[in-house]
Amino acid sequence: MSANLFRTAPDKKRVAAGDTLFTAGHPAGHFHGVVEGSVELIFDGEVRETVSEGGFFGEVGMLGKRIRSATARAKTEAFVARLDEQAFVRLVKRNPFFALGVMRQMAARLEHRDDNPSAP
């Protein structure tokens, strides 16, 4: 994905390395896109994925169960866009292939979970 998709999001913030963006078990309502930097996704105290510029995270919580399955922590200083469901829908309308990218990423994350039963 391109970080440019997230640059126009109205709700963006800069976070320092080590800052927690959200915590596993907490309510979810937003999807996040990395404009700059990188963010770690932590499951059961273990870093399982690093999301870099142009990548996204939090889609499962926003679109699905509404509870965070992971903790997201800035690995480096990062500039992160936060999209609620309405902003996500607007982004999909402007760029339908974005939805396909989200579905592919969700499928890859689920396949990883199937290949690693201890993964979230």
C-alpha positions in Angstrom: 0.0 0.0 0.0 1.0 3.6 -0.3 1.5 5.9 2.6 0.0 8.6 0.3 -3.4 7.0 1.0 -3.1 7.9 4.6 -1.4 11.3 4.3 -4.8 13.0 3.6 -6.5 11.4 6.6 -7.7 14.2 8.9 -6.7 12.4 12.2 -3.0 11.9 12.2 -0.4 12.0 15.0 3.3 11.7 15.6 4.3 9.2 18.2 7.7 8.6 19.8 9.5 5.2 19.7 8.1 3.1 22.4 4.7 4.8 22.6 1.7 2.5 22.8 -1.1 3.3 20.3 -3.5 0.8 21.6 -3.6 -2.3 23.9 -4.9 -5.8 23.4 -8.2 -6.4 25.1 -9.3 -2.8 24.8 -12.3 -1.7 22.6 -11.5 -1.0 18.9 -13.1 1.6 16.7 -10.3 2.8 14.5 -8.0 1.5 11.7 -4.5 2.8 11.5 -2.2 3.5 8.6 1.6 4.2 8.9 2.6 7.4 7.1 6.2 7.4 8.3 8.2 5.1 10.6 7.2 1.6 11.9 4.9 0.1 14.4 5.2 -3.3 16.2 2.2 -5.6 16.7 2.5 -7.5 20.0 0.6 -10.6 20.8 1.0 -12.2 24.3 4.1 -10.1 25.0 5.8 -11.1 21.7 6.4 -8.9 18.7 4.8 -10.8 15.8 4.8 -8.2 13.1 6.3 -4.9 12.2 4.2 -2.5 10.0 6.1 0.1 8.1 5.3 3.1 5.9 2.2 2.4 3.8 1.1 -0.5 5.9 -1.9 -0.6 8.2 -3.1 -2.3 11.3 -6.2 -2.5 13.5 -8.5 -3.5 10.6 -9.7 -6.7 12.4 -10.8 -4.8 15.5 -12.6 -2.1 13.5 -14.2 -4.4 11.0 -14.8 -7.4 13.1 -14.9 -8.2 16.8 -14.4 -4.6 18.1 -11.9 -5.7 20.7 -8.1 -5.3 20.1 -6.3 -8.7 19.6 -2.9 -7.1 19.8 -1.0 -4.2 21.3 0.4 -1.7 18.8 3.6 0.1 19.8 5.8 2.5 17.8 9.1 0.8 17.0 10.5 4.1 15.7 9.3 7.6 15.8 6.2 7.3 13.6 3.5 9.4 11.9 0.2 7.4 12.1 -3.2 8.1 10.6 -6.3 7.0 12.5 -9.4 6.3 10.6 -12.9 5.5 11.9 -15.3 3.4 10.0 -16.7 6.4 8.0 -13.2 7.6 7.0 -12.4 4.0 6.0 -15.5 3.8 3.8 -14.6 7.2 2.1 -11.1 5.8 1.4 -12.5 2.7 -0.1 -14.9 4.7 -2.3 -12.0 6.9 -3.6 -9.7 3.9 -4.1 -11.6 0.6 -4.5 -8.3 -1.3 -4.8 -7.5 -0.3 -1.2 -10.3 -2.6 0.0 -8.7 -5.5 -2.0 -5.4 -4.7 -0.3 -7.1 -4.8 3.1 -8.7 -8.1 2.3 -5.4 -9.6 1.1 -3.6 -8.4 4.2 -6.3 -9.8 6.5 -6.1 -13.2 4.6 -2.3 -13.2 5.0 -2.6 -12.6 8.7 -5.2 -15.3 9.1 -3.0 -17.8 7.1 -0.1 -16.9 9.4 -2.3 -17.7 12.3 -3.4 -21.0 10.7 0.3 -21.9 10.1 1.2 -21.0 13.7 -1.6 -22.2 16.0 -0.1 -20.3 18.9 -0.4 -17.0 17.0 -3.4 -14.8 17.7 
